[in-house]
Amino acid sequence: MDFKLCSVPMLMSRNKSEDYKGMMREQLTTLMGFLKSEELIYVNPFDASGNLRQNFVLKASDSSSEAIELFKKAIPAWFNYLDTGGDVKNLSTLEKALASLRGK
């Protein structure tokens, strides 16, 4: 069974505030950029201009097993960090979890 790991349309529809949507867009752009740069996802979440596609849905079948593992604990922990005022550019939680998965 193929399941959704991340749905941009669903997350954007959770709040009508433009501030919320801007914050979520920045967070998801950073997250998807990390996943893509680490070759953890097999699809491109960005349009030709480099912007996050607003209709993008990441499915398990489009992701490596490492990405699926990150979505279980590290990615929720990163979002919790952001919710407490953390810097969206600080990916150390994700980088450490990935290094652990890769045995580094």
Helices and strands as residue ranges (DSSP letters): E 4-7, H 8-12, H 18-37, E 57-59, G 60-62, H 65-72, H 74-83, H 92-101
